[in-house]
């Protein structure tokens, strides 16, 4: 009675022969690659060597290089075992090419490989679901299990689809006119507001699927601007923040500081009056009720996508914030890439995530190293006065940001604060240069700009001068008193 019943379920077919046929044709005719490149990825191959060959071939073809058994073998591990045979890598590549069956079948082979991959994923997912349902860990619940596996099913479905179906111009113009009609009749803008007047004037309301890149250097206020936007966006629902740099406590202290005027350093040291303490307790209730979720785990693009799906399903999602793209988790291969390449991959992947989840997303991007140094000094050494002038007026551009923001961004905002740059030029005290430096520091006290450096919808560059409160790291007019609730109705 205790004997296990034999598993009589049929085994899944493997895709090895289809993979061999497809790769052979690509080695013979490189143009065949483009018939499957739009939907077939290296991870869809069941044989690790085939996955590597497909990835290397795609890289070489995209760079305009010829791919054949001779040119590709140098990028493949010479010690790779080919099944039970004694074939070398070179011999195996040659065999694939000589046994190619013709380009007319490439698409069909690609779809077969993808479908078998999907079936294997479904089997693995169902086994995982069965195991977790029977022996559910303490940190799991049925609803969480359903949400997690629903997300995996959607991922598989998206993988096997051939992209977004075409939409007729009639459908598109109908949606656009309806949005315009709502705005005209009810004065309801298409999209959601950040609650920051300067930002809303520059970009207009933010819409589903948009990626707003906030770029900037150290001490320029990009995290402060993103946090303020997050609080404004929270008026429309839950905002999820991926904080790779600041702790949850630091973010909370910043928002408390903005609302009370008590600098973070005084909060940490307990240097507050009784009146300030009472004000702080009052603000505490406001801040803790904001529908903002903060994530501190290092996550990959795929994990960010999954978390976003779960939150949207469980409580709704108004917006996402990634602070910053340089602090995401990457696999072993990606970790060897240069920072600019990783930034470009991140913004491209995040744009796809925002579009899939139907929310606007803020992605924070670093300036290229030495941007302000180059802007200040140029190619020749300038006089001290010229350096001060350059520090104050040579504003960063979108081309100064890491990655390829012009490809992936709907809007690029750059907060610019000249005072920290000028502070870095402090000369020896007592001389004429020092008096000039002090004058420039005073001129830029409590002043900053928000620059619209790139936009798909508005004329750029544009900029708005704003107040800058260094002690509370916040832009715009000081937060005075108990403002109207920023919570959505019924939250």
Beta strands, then each sheet from edge to edge (+ up, - down):
strand 1: 211-216
strand 2: 239-243
strand 3: 292-295
strand 4: 319-323
strand 5: 360-366
strand 6: 411-416
strand 7: 447-455
strand 8: 462-469
strand 9: 474-475
sheet 1: 3+ 2+ 4+ 5+ 1+ 6+ 7- 8+ 9-
end
